[in-house]
Amino acid sequence: MKKIYFILPLFSAAFLSAQKKDSATLISEVRIDAYKKPTAFINSTKSVSVISENLLNQNTPERMLESINQIAGARMEERSPGSYRISLRGSTLRSPFGVRNVKVYLDDFILSDASGNTYFNVISPELIDRMEIYKGPESGDYGAVTGGTVLLKTKSSENLSANISVGSYGTFNQSIDFSKQMGKHFFEVFQNYYQTDSYREQSKVQRKQIFLKDNFQYSQKGLLKAMLVYSDLDYQTPGGLTLEQMNFNRKQARPGTATVPGAKEQNAGIRNKMILAGLSNEYQFNPNLSHFILVQGSYVDFENPFITNFENRFEKNFALRTHFNYEKNWDKISLAYRLGFEGGMNDILIKNYDNNKGIEGNPQNFDELKNTSGFYFLSQKLNFNEKLFTDISISLNSNSYDWERIFPRTENGKIHFKNQWLPNFGVTYLLGNGFSARGKIGKGNSAPTNEEIRSSTQEFNQNLNPEYGWNKEIGIRKQFGIFFS
């Protein structure tokens, strides 16, 4: 696809003044946040990869797929335009649709719902300034997932930029990003509009997004963060083709049969509107003790006209995360503890109708599903002489759901999965400058998501059990005098 990129003249001077110096950094100097447990990359006990701003900028603004696919052990798939999967060490086995078995955070805030499902595709790639990808279970900090964790970071420095790009197949992308320090406040305002007709029939994509944040340093000890994101995503799904159909016309959507209409006739696709808002506060009581708390809520209006039915979902989500942090440093020893809780509630009303060429027809099934999950966690970091680095954690995880069939008959039930203790232990030894050896062992546990409990067959799969397993790994990290950019 041929594309043309240019900067809006109105913003050209501001854009140039906001350009950063060369941000290439030695690998040994790269630091990871690890959700407020910062450490040097070379010393980290975790299996983590960092995707920097420079790497993200190597792709077209509306995509991050190629950047993620350069990371060992991580894969991003786009099965139809606008429909993403993220696989960390093969975790897409349970993701026929959407992102599951992978926990996703946006800055301080939680994108994944209480059941573990994440609408990753509602986030514009241009909003993301940096990514940290943790492969394997990290239950001591992020809860019960076996695939891994993704931390998405927005701007942390001043910036003013605008972008317009156009290309073949009706591609148009426009964005404005403004971030600035104003007294005690650090603001960011981001807006994006993207559309494309794509290569195949019934493959159009349209995404609109607005993102606002305010980091308010209200005192030397306290930092209050507020975030609001609204996204409106509409993409069509062309469906798969047989080899014979592809050889006849590889651009066509899935054609109809004698008994089932085609994807174009049924206007198959996804329409997802989401609003997410949250507040977090971090307070440093003294040089050793601090406290963090986060509250957030979201609402999702989800439509899926499919070949055999038309599904509406209305989702309400609430989440809380809080923890105390204690740190103490001596001459050759440093110690840190974290004790906290993270939990969420997810309430979904699901309505399925006949699909009359993209219009709701007669009702099929109306159901309600409520999922509650949470975990208590305790972690410890103990470092000796800046040579030996250890990270020990344990969490107690719980998950349950209530389901109710409202129409055409009434029935209900409740499932509570067994609580799980999930330990993690990691160790890294610095063998020399830019050379370290590490080992890690940890247990993961992933309960079924809402989309698995109440599947596309419109039945409740009450016999599904969480998957679990142990992750064991060893490895080395070596800097060969190269730069990480």
Secondary structure, 3 states (H helix, E strand, C coil): CCEEEECCHHHHHHHHHCCCCCCCEEHHHCEECCCCCCEEHHHCCCCEEEECHHHHCCCCCCCCHHHHCCCCCEEEEEEECCEEEEEECCHHHHCCCCECCEEEEECCEECCCCCCCECHHHCCHHHCCEEEEEECCCHHHHCCCCCEEEEEECCCCCEEEEEEEEECCCEEEEEEEEEEEECCEEEEEEEEEEEECCCCCCCCEEEEEEEEEEEECCCCCEEEEEEEEEEEEEEECCCCCCHHHHHHCCCCCCCCCCCCCCCCCCCCEEEEEEEEEEEEEEEECCCCEEEEEEEEEEEEEEEEECCCCEEEEEEEEEEEEEEEEEEEECCCEEEEEEEEEEEEEEEEEEEEEEECCCCEEEEEEEEEEEEEEEEEEEEEEEEECCCEEEEEEEEEEEEEEEEEEEECCCEEEEEECCCEEEEEEEEEEEEECCEEEEEEEEEEEECCCHHHHECCCCCECCCCCCEEEEEEEEEEEECCCCEEC
